[in-house]
Amino acid sequence: MSLAGLEHSTDGGADRYAASRRWLVGLTGLTTVGVLVGVQGFLSGAFDPLVEQLAGSLEVSVGAVLPACALGVGVGLPQTVALALGLRRHPKAGLVGLGAGAVLTGWVLVQLPLIGWTSPVQWVFLAVGLVEIAASILWLRSARVR
């Protein structure tokens, strides 16, 4: 391989690194905002019909605080940590992003049967979680090359 070819492949790795970082940071930012809106929705009463549906599905009295805390801690915390590490270009950002994407994907997969298969928001965030996982894998691979 020529030196010019090596330089080109290095640039390609840098491009993949930058692109995967932008995707991960953007999606974790979007999800963090979504979590804040969701927590506010639970606590303000905007999601009371959903809370009642969840209480009926789980056969427990959950109130609005439990789902708000579960969303904030279970999804919001990993997303926020991944966002902060991604913005700082921390070496562990790809790995934390992978975990955050997996948690988000798992969260949505558990929610779908509980709140219904017709909610477009759930499908969007399922896709976001899967793309976060893919971006994290690309970030980890390109970081190894660098």
C-alpha positions in Angstrom: 0.0 0.0 0.0 1.3 3.4 -0.9 1.8 6.2 1.6 -1.0 8.1 -0.2 -3.3 5.1 0.3 -2.4 4.9 4.0 -3.2 8.6 4.4 -6.5 8.1 2.7 -7.5 5.2 4.9 -6.5 7.2 8.0 -8.7 10.0 6.9 -11.5 7.6 6.4 -11.1 6.3 9.9 -11.1 9.9 11.2 -14.2 10.6 9.2 -16.0 7.5 10.6 -14.9 8.5 14.1 -16.2 12.0 13.7 -19.5 10.9 12.1 -20.2 8.2 14.7 -19.4 10.7 17.4 -21.8 13.3 15.9 -24.5 10.7 15.6 -24.1 9.4 19.2 -23.9 12.9 20.7 -26.9 14.1 18.7 -29.1 11.1 19.6 -28.1 11.0 23.2 -28.9 14.7 23.3 -32.3 14.1 21.7 -33.1 11.3 24.1 -32.0 13.3 27.1 -34.5 16.1 26.0 -37.1 13.4 25.4 -36.6 12.0 28.9 -36.9 15.5 30.4 -40.2 16.1 28.5 -41.4 12.6 29.6 -40.6 13.2 33.3 -42.3 16.5 33.1 -45.3 14.9 31.4 -45.6 12.3 34.2 -45.3 14.8 37.0 -47.6 17.4 35.5 -50.4 14.9 35.0 -50.3 15.0 31.2 -49.7 11.3 31.1 -52.3 10.3 33.6 -54.2 8.1 31.1 -50.9 6.3 30.5 -50.2 5.9 34.2 -53.7 4.4 34.7 -53.1 2.1 31.8 -49.8 1.0 33.3 -51.4 0.5 36.7 -54.0 -1.7 35.1 -51.3 -3.7 33.2 -49.1 -4.2 36.2 -51.9 -4.6 38.8 -50.2 -2.2 41.1 -50.9 1.4 42.2 -47.9 3.2 40.6 -48.9 6.9 40.7 -47.0 9.3 38.5 -43.8 9.6 40.5 -42.7 6.0 40.0 -42.8 6.1 36.2 -41.2 9.5 36.2 -38.3 8.3 38.4 -37.9 5.1 36.5 -37.7 7.0 33.2 -35.3 9.6 34.6 -33.0 7.2 36.3 -33.3 4.2 34.0 -33.1 6.0 30.7 -32.1 9.6 31.4 -29.1 9.0 33.5 -27.3 6.7 31.1 -28.2 9.0 28.2 -26.9 12.0 30.0 -23.6 10.4 31.0 -23.1 9.2 27.4 -23.9 12.7 26.1 -21.4 14.3 28.5 -18.7 11.8 27.7 -19.3 12.2 24.0 -19.1 15.9 24.1 -15.8 15.6 26.0 -14.5 13.0 23.5 -13.8 10.7 26.5 -12.2 7.4 25.6 -15.1 5.5 27.3 -17.8 7.5 25.5 -18.4 4.8 22.8 -18.7 2.1 25.4 -21.0 4.1 27.6 -23.0 5.1 24.5 -23.4 1.4 23.6 -24.8 0.7 27.1 -27.1 3.7 27.0 -28.4 2.6 23.6 -28.9 -0.9 24.8 -30.8 0.3 27.9 -33.0 2.6 25.8 -33.8 -0.3 23.3 -34.6 -2.6 26.2 -36.7 0.0 27.9 -38.8 0.5 24.8 -39.1 -3.2 24.1 -40.5 -3.7 27.6 -42.9 -0.7 27.2 -44.4 -1.7 23.9 -46.6 -4.6 25.2 -47.5 -2.5 28.3 -48.6 0.7 26.6 -49.5 -0.6 23.1 -47.9 -1.1 19.8 -49.4 1.9 18.1 -47.5 4.7 19.9 -45.2 6.4 17.3 -43.0 7.8 20.0 -42.1 4.3 21.2 -41.1 3.2 17.7 -39.0 6.4 17.1 -37.1 5.8 20.3 -36.7 2.1 19.5 -35.0 3.3 16.3 -33.0 5.9 18.2 -31.7 3.2 20.6 -30.7 0.9 17.7 -28.9 3.7 15.9 -27.1 4.7 19.2 -25.9 1.1 19.4 -24.7 1.2 15.8 -23.0 4.6 16.2 -21.3 3.4 19.4 -20.0 0.2 17.7 -18.6 2.4 14.8 -17.1 4.8 17.3 -15.4 1.9 19.2 -14.1 0.4 15.9 -12.8 3.6 14.5 -11.2 4.6 17.9 -9.2 1.3 17.7 -7.9 2.2 14.3 -6.8 5.7 15.4 
